[in-house]
């Protein structure tokens, strides 16, 4: 498995070129095969040439790992097969899945990885900067959240590719008001028509990033706050009820979020729990479910204010609004509209190991919770009551104002060997 770099002969390592010359079969996407022919035959093959020289060894134009493995399995006459991959084999590469496939048959295959130069490394060098201090995100072939990463880091590298990926990147930066960042986009890297453009999001359309590109985003004022917690007064609130800071802190602690959690925030309101859950990790995905139009608007405003693009807003009422969502690992229920039993049943059907945290203010909700515990829907439930008081100044005195007592019910999840909880992902994830 050979990382050919960006694609030009000059960006391929000597080791990679030697492996290409010595193989008896080449497999890869069309661009990779053209680059390998250029090295193998030394003919200066170019992508735009209408007539290409006939290959001297068999070639398969394919990039799907399963199809590549099947082809190799069907052709035992090839003893040295070169699978050509763009960039570096260890950086968002198809070599990962291929290595796993070949590792399953050690008696039949000996797999070797030959690294190449990744587009991020190349772009950093062209910009005369380092990449070790930057965060790396791939938008190639996937819908990935990156705004929160850019917001928290001075330097972020993005791999771009696929239809309109560059436009989506620029539109997202504009949508979240990130006009202060500087974007560098490198296209056709290593080729004679290589281009690197620079500008603020407002200066760019994103169409500058056609094809396989890499981008570097510099944020002059990254957020330095380490924890996820936010003061109540920082949220845009309107007339929608909000889970207060003290209750949020205990509830989030009880949720025991993991780095790649899928969270349902049911009855999300202003989004205070959704925002703090999303801020707990760049890879956490939060579905904020809310039925009230006013609250949905506030959710959108707070998502943009705190630059938490890990939040997906779902307008509708649970449990119906949950049916088409991916299975959750964690669930917070701040409001159930009397549908607590049905919500719990659906959540557990999706993932029996989901970690569930419920906030209850009224005694009626507590009664629903106790019934769910009796029915076995809330496994190993723990109930905590919290009543916080905040000071306010009256003349020369500080008086304490008590908030409503809140019951926090936590249940479910599975224990790891170290005693912490790690909910299982559903098999259909």
C-alpha positions as CSV (number, residue, x, y, z in Angstrom):
1,X,0.0,0.0,0.0
2,X,1.8,3.0,-1.3
3,X,1.1,6.6,-0.4
4,X,2.0,8.5,-3.6
5,X,1.8,12.0,-2.1
6,X,-0.1,14.7,-3.9
7,X,0.2,13.1,-7.3
8,X,3.2,14.6,-9.1
9,X,6.3,12.6,-9.7
10,X,8.3,15.0,-7.6
11,X,6.2,14.5,-4.5
12,X,6.6,10.7,-4.5
13,X,9.3,9.3,-2.3
14,X,12.1,7.2,-3.7
15,X,10.9,4.2,-1.8
16,X,7.4,4.6,-3.2
17,X,8.7,5.0,-6.8
18,X,10.8,1.9,-6.4
19,X,7.8,-0.2,-5.2
20,X,5.8,1.1,-8.2
21,X,8.5,0.1,-10.7
22,X,8.9,-3.4,-9.1
23,X,5.2,-4.4,-8.9
24,X,3.4,-6.8,-11.2
25,X,0.0,-5.2,-10.8
26,X,-1.3,-1.7,-9.9
27,X,-4.6,-0.8,-8.3
28,X,-5.9,2.6,-7.5
29,X,-8.2,5.5,-8.6
30,X,-7.5,6.9,-12.0
31,X,-5.4,9.8,-10.8
32,X,-3.2,7.4,-8.8
33,X,-2.7,5.1,-11.8
34,X,-1.7,8.1,-14.0
35,X,0.8,9.2,-11.4
36,X,2.2,5.7,-11.1
37,X,2.6,5.3,-14.8
38,X,4.5,8.6,-15.0
39,X,7.0,7.2,-12.4
40,X,7.1,3.7,-13.9
41,X,7.5,4.7,-17.5
42,X,9.0,8.1,-17.1
43,X,6.9,9.4,-20.0
44,X,5.6,12.6,-18.3
45,X,2.0,11.3,-18.4
46,X,-0.5,14.0,-17.6
47,X,-4.1,13.8,-16.6
48,X,-5.4,15.9,-19.5
49,X,-3.7,13.8,-22.2
50,X,-6.3,12.1,-24.5
51,X,-4.1,9.2,-25.3
52,X,-2.3,7.3,-22.5
53,X,0.5,4.8,-23.0
54,X,-0.6,1.1,-22.7
55,X,0.4,-0.1,-19.2
56,X,3.0,-2.8,-19.1
57,X,1.4,-4.5,-16.0
58,X,-2.2,-5.2,-15.3
59,X,-4.1,-2.3,-13.7
60,X,-7.4,-2.1,-11.9
61,X,-9.1,1.3,-11.5
62,X,-10.7,0.9,-8.1
63,X,-10.6,2.6,-4.7
64,X,-13.1,0.5,-2.7
65,X,-11.3,-1.6,-0.1
66,X,-13.5,-4.6,-0.3
67,X,-13.4,-4.6,-4.1
68,X,-9.6,-4.3,-4.1
69,X,-9.2,-7.2,-1.6
70,X,-11.6,-9.4,-3.7
71,X,-9.6,-8.7,-6.9
72,X,-6.3,-9.6,-5.2
73,X,-7.9,-12.7,-3.8
74,X,-9.1,-13.7,-7.3
75,X,-5.6,-13.2,-8.9
76,X,-3.0,-15.3,-7.0
77,X,-0.7,-15.0,-10.0
78,X,0.2,-11.4,-8.9
79,X,2.9,-11.7,-6.2
80,X,3.7,-8.0,-5.8
81,X,0.6,-5.9,-6.0
82,X,0.9,-2.1,-5.6
83,X,-2.2,-0.5,-4.1
84,X,-1.9,3.3,-4.8
85,X,-3.3,5.7,-2.3
86,X,-3.2,9.5,-2.2
87,X,-1.2,11.4,0.4
88,X,0.2,9.4,3.3
89,X,-1.0,5.8,4.2
90,X,-1.4,6.8,7.9
91,X,-3.4,10.0,7.4
92,X,-7.2,9.5,6.6
93,X,-6.2,6.9,4.1
94,X,-7.9,3.8,2.7
95,X,-4.9,1.9,3.9
96,X,-6.5,1.6,7.3
97,X,-9.3,-0.7,6.2
98,X,-7.1,-2.6,3.7
99,X,-4.6,-3.3,6.4
100,X,-7.4,-4.7,8.6
101,X,-8.6,-7.0,5.8
102,X,-5.1,-8.3,5.0
103,X,-4.2,-8.8,8.7
104,X,-7.1,-11.3,8.9
105,X,-5.1,-13.6,6.5
106,X,-1.5,-13.5,7.7
107,X,-0.8,-16.9,6.0
108,X,-1.8,-15.5,2.6
109,X,-0.7,-11.9,2.6
110,X,2.3,-9.9,3.6
111,X,1.2,-6.3,3.7
112,X,3.6,-3.4,3.7
113,X,2.8,0.3,4.1
114,X,5.0,2.8,2.3
115,X,4.3,6.3,3.6
116,X,3.9,9.4,1.4
117,X,3.7,13.1,1.9
118,X,0.2,14.2,3.0
119,X,-1.4,17.4,1.7
120,X,-1.4,18.9,5.1
121,X,2.3,18.5,5.5
122,X,2.9,19.8,2.0
123,X,0.6,22.8,2.6
124,X,2.2,23.7,5.9
125,X,5.6,23.7,4.2
126,X,4.4,25.9,1.4
127,X,3.0,28.3,3.9
128,X,6.3,28.2,5.9
129,X,4.7,27.0,9.1
130,X,4.4,23.9,11.2
131,X,1.5,21.4,11.4
132,X,2.4,19.7,14.7
133,X,0.6,22.5,16.6
134,X,-2.6,22.4,14.5
135,X,-5.8,20.4,14.8
136,X,-6.6,18.0,11.9
137,X,-10.1,17.5,10.5
138,X,-11.2,15.6,7.4
139,X,-14.2,16.8,5.4
140,X,-13.4,14.5,2.5
141,X,-16.4,12.3,1.9
142,X,-18.1,13.0,5.2
143,X,-20.1,15.6,7.0
144,X,-17.9,16.6,9.9
145,X,-18.3,19.3,12.5
146,X,-15.4,21.7,12.6
147,X,-16.5,25.1,13.8
148,X,-16.0,24.2,17.5
149,X,-12.5,23.0,16.7
150,X,-11.6,26.2,14.8
151,X,-13.1,28.2,17.6
152,X,-10.9,26.6,20.2
153,X,-7.6,26.4,18.3
154,X,-5.2,28.9,16.7
155,X,-4.5,26.6,13.8
156,X,-6.7,24.1,12.2
157,X,-6.0,22.0,9.0
158,X,-8.9,20.7,7.0
159,X,-8.9,18.0,4.3
160,X,-11.4,19.0,1.6
161,X,-12.8,17.0,-1.2
162,X,-16.1,16.0,-2.8
163,X,-18.8,18.2,-4.3
164,X,-19.2,21.7,-2.8
165,X,-17.1,20.8,0.3
166,X,-15.2,24.1,0.0
167,X,-18.4,26.1,-0.3
168,X,-19.9,24.4,2.7
169,X,-16.8,25.2,4.7
170,X,-16.9,28.9,3.9
171,X,-20.6,29.2,4.3
172,X,-20.4,27.5,7.7
173,X,-17.7,30.0,8.8
174,X,-19.8,32.9,7.7
175,X,-22.9,31.4,9.3
176,X,-21.2,31.2,12.7
177,X,-19.8,34.8,12.4
178,X,-16.2,33.7,12.2
179,X,-15.1,36.6,10.0
180,X,-12.0,37.1,12.1
181,X,-10.3,33.9,10.9
182,X,-7.9,33.7,8.0
183,X,-8.4,30.9,5.5
184,X,-5.7,29.4,3.3
185,X,-6.8,27.0,0.6
186,X,-4.3,24.9,-1.4
187,X,-5.5,23.2,-4.6
188,X,-3.7,21.1,-7.2
189,X,-0.9,20.8,-4.7
190,X,2.5,19.7,-6.2
191,X,1.1,20.1,-9.8
192,X,2.4,22.9,-12.2
193,X,-1.0,24.7,-11.8
194,X,-0.8,24.6,-8.0
195,X,-2.7,27.4,-6.4
196,X,-2.8,28.7,-2.8
197,X,-5.3,31.5,-2.0
198,X,-5.8,33.4,1.3
199,X,-8.6,35.5,2.7
200,X,-11.2,36.0,5.3
201,X,-14.5,34.0,4.9
202,X,-16.2,37.1,3.6
203,X,-13.6,37.4,0.8
204,X,-14.1,33.8,-0.4
205,X,-16.8,31.8,-2.0
206,X,-15.4,28.3,-1.4
207,X,-15.4,27.5,-5.1
208,X,-11.7,28.1,-4.9
209,X,-11.5,24.6,-3.3
210,X,-12.5,22.5,-6.2
211,X,-11.4,18.9,-6.2
212,X,-9.0,17.5,-3.6
213,X,-7.7,20.4,-1.5
214,X,-6.3,21.2,1.9
215,X,-7.0,24.3,4.0
216,X,-5.4,25.9,7.0
217,X,-7.5,28.2,9.2
218,X,-5.9,30.6,11.6
219,X,-7.9,32.0,14.5
220,X,-6.2,35.0,16.1
221,X,-8.4,34.8,19.3
222,X,-9.2,31.1,20.1
223,X,-11.4,30.5,23.1
224,X,-9.3,29.6,26.1
225,X,-11.9,28.4,28.5
226,X,-11.2,24.8,29.4
227,X,-14.5,23.6,30.9
228,X,-17.9,23.2,29.2
229,X,-19.8,25.2,31.8
230,X,-21.4,28.6,31.0
231,X,-23.0,31.2,33.3
232,X,-26.8,31.4,33.0
233,X,-26.7,35.1,32.0
234,X,-24.6,34.3,28.9
235,X,-27.4,32.3,27.3
236,X,-30.0,34.0,25.1
237,X,-33.1,33.1,27.0
238,X,-36.3,34.9,26.0
239,X,-39.3,33.6,27.9
240,X,-38.3,29.9,27.6
241,X,-37.5,28.0,30.9
242,X,-33.8,27.0,31.3
243,X,-32.0,24.4,33.3
244,X,-30.0,26.5,35.9
245,X,-26.2,26.3,36.1
246,X,-26.1,24.3,39.3
247,X,-28.5,21.7,38.1
248,X,-26.8,21.5,34.7
249,X,-23.4,20.9,36.4
250,X,-24.8,17.9,38.4
251,X,-26.8,16.6,35.5
252,X,-23.9,16.6,33.1
253,X,-21.7,15.0,35.7
254,X,-24.3,12.2,36.1
255,X,-24.4,11.7,32.3
256,X,-20.7,10.7,32.3
257,X,-20.2,11.7,28.7
258,X,-17.7,9.9,26.5
259,X,-15.5,11.5,23.8
260,X,-17.7,10.2,20.9
261,X,-21.1,10.4,22.6
262,X,-24.4,10.6,20.8
263,X,-26.6,12.7,23.0
264,X,-30.4,13.3,22.9
265,X,-31.4,16.4,24.8
266,X,-35.2,16.0,25.0
267,X,-37.1,19.2,25.7
268,X,-34.0,21.2,25.0
269,X,-35.5,24.6,25.7
270,X,-32.9,27.3,25.3
271,X,-30.2,24.7,24.7
272,X,-28.2,25.2,27.8
273,X,-27.7,21.4,28.3
274,X,-27.1,20.9,24.6
275,X,-24.5,23.6,24.4
276,X,-22.6,22.3,27.5
277,X,-22.8,18.7,26.3
278,X,-21.4,19.7,22.9
279,X,-18.6,21.8,24.5
280,X,-17.5,18.7,26.4
281,X,-15.8,17.3,23.3
282,X,-15.3,18.1,19.6
283,X,-16.5,14.6,18.6
284,X,-19.7,14.7,20.6
285,X,-22.9,14.9,18.6
286,X,-26.0,16.3,20.3
287,X,-29.6,16.1,19.0
288,X,-31.6,18.9,20.6
289,X,-35.3,17.9,20.4
290,X,-37.8,20.7,21.0
291,X,-41.4,21.2,20.0
292,X,-41.9,24.9,20.8
293,X,-41.1,27.3,17.9
294,X,-39.8,30.1,20.2
295,X,-37.5,27.6,21.9
296,X,-36.2,26.3,18.5
297,X,-35.2,29.8,17.5
298,X,-33.4,30.3,20.8
299,X,-31.6,27.0,20.3
300,X,-30.4,28.2,16.9
301,X,-29.2,31.5,18.4
302,X,-27.3,29.9,21.2
303,X,-25.8,27.2,18.9
304,X,-24.3,30.1,16.8
305,X,-23.3,32.2,19.8
306,X,-21.3,29.5,21.4
307,X,-20.1,28.0,18.1
308,X,-21.2,24.5,18.9
309,X,-21.9,23.0,15.5
310,X,-22.0,19.6,17.1
311,X,-25.6,20.3,17.9
312,X,-28.3,19.2,15.5
313,X,-31.7,20.8,16.2
314,X,-34.8,18.6,15.7
315,X,-38.1,20.4,15.8
316,X,-40.8,18.1,17.0
317,X,-42.2,16.2,20.0
318,X,-40.6,13.1,21.5
319,X,-40.9,10.2,21.1
320,X,-42.0,10.6,17.5
321,X,-39.2,13.1,16.7
322,X,-36.6,10.5,17.8
323,X,-37.5,7.6,15.5
324,X,-35.3,8.4,12.6
325,X,-32.3,9.5,14.7
326,X,-29.2,7.4,15.1
327,X,-29.1,5.4,18.4
328,X,-28.1,7.5,21.4
329,X,-25.3,6.7,23.9
330,X,-26.6,9.3,26.4
331,X,-30.0,10.9,26.9
332,X,-31.0,13.9,28.9
333,X,-34.7,14.5,29.5
334,X,-35.6,18.0,30.7
335,X,-39.2,17.8,29.6
336,X,-41.3,14.9,28.4
337,X,-44.7,16.4,27.9
338,X,-46.3,13.5,29.7
339,X,-44.6,11.0,27.3
340,X,-41.9,9.7,29.6
341,X,-42.8,6.0,29.4
342,X,-42.9,6.1,25.6
343,X,-39.7,8.0,25.3
344,X,-37.8,5.6,27.6
345,X,-39.2,2.6,25.7
346,X,-38.0,4.0,22.3
347,X,-34.6,5.0,23.6
348,X,-34.0,1.6,25.1
349,X,-35.2,-0.1,21.9
350,X,-32.5,1.9,20.1
351,X,-29.8,1.2,22.6
352,X,-30.5,-0.8,25.8
353,X,-27.2,0.5,27.3
354,X,-28.0,4.2,26.9
355,X,-27.1,6.3,29.9
356,X,-30.2,8.3,30.9
357,X,-30.5,11.4,33.1
358,X,-33.9,13.0,33.9
359,X,-34.7,16.3,35.6
360,X,-38.0,16.4,37.5
361,X,-39.4,19.4,39.2
362,X,-43.1,18.4,39.8
363,X,-44.1,15.5,42.0
364,X,-46.2,14.2,39.1
365,X,-43.0,13.7,37.0
366,X,-41.4,12.1,40.0
367,X,-44.3,9.7,40.1
368,X,-43.8,8.8,36.4
369,X,-40.1,8.2,37.1
370,X,-40.9,5.9,40.0
371,X,-43.3,3.9,37.9
372,X,-40.6,3.6,35.2
373,X,-38.2,2.3,37.8
374,X,-40.7,-0.3,39.0
375,X,-41.2,-1.4,35.4
376,X,-37.4,-1.8,34.9
377,X,-37.0,1.0,32.3
378,X,-34.5,2.8,34.5
379,X,-31.8,0.3,35.4
380,X,-29.9,0.9,38.7
381,X,-31.5,4.3,39.1
382,X,-30.0,6.8,41.4
383,X,-32.0,9.8,42.6
384,X,-30.5,13.0,43.8
385,X,-32.3,16.1,45.0
386,X,-30.6,19.4,44.6
387,X,-31.8,22.8,45.9
388,X,-29.4,25.7,45.3
389,X,-29.6,29.2,46.7
390,X,-28.0,32.4,45.2
391,X,-27.3,35.6,47.0
392,X,-28.8,39.0,46.1
393,X,-28.1,42.3,47.6
394,X,-30.8,44.1,49.6
395,X,-29.4,47.4,50.9
396,X,-26.3,46.6,52.9
397,X,-27.2,42.9,53.2
398,X,-26.8,39.8,51.1
399,X,-29.9,37.6,51.2
400,X,-30.1,34.1,49.9
401,X,-32.8,33.3,47.3
402,X,-33.7,29.6,47.0
403,X,-34.3,28.0,43.6
404,X,-36.8,25.3,43.0
405,X,-35.8,21.9,44.3
406,X,-35.0,19.5,41.4
407,X,-34.8,15.7,41.3
408,X,-32.0,14.4,39.2
409,X,-32.5,10.7,38.2
410,X,-29.7,8.9,36.5
411,X,-29.8,5.3,35.2
412,X,-28.4,2.9,32.7
413,X,-25.1,2.6,31.0
414,X,-22.6,-0.2,31.4
415,X,-19.6,-0.4,33.7
416,X,-16.1,-0.8,32.2
417,X,-13.4,-2.7,34.0
418,X,-12.1,0.4,35.5
419,X,-15.5,1.2,37.1
420,X,-16.5,4.0,34.7
421,X,-19.6,3.8,32.5
422,X,-19.3,3.3,28.7
423,X,-22.6,2.8,26.9
424,X,-22.5,0.4,24.0
425,X,-23.3,1.6,20.5
426,X,-26.1,-0.1,18.8
427,X,-25.1,-2.5,16.0
428,X,-27.1,-0.6,13.4
429,X,-25.2,2.6,14.2
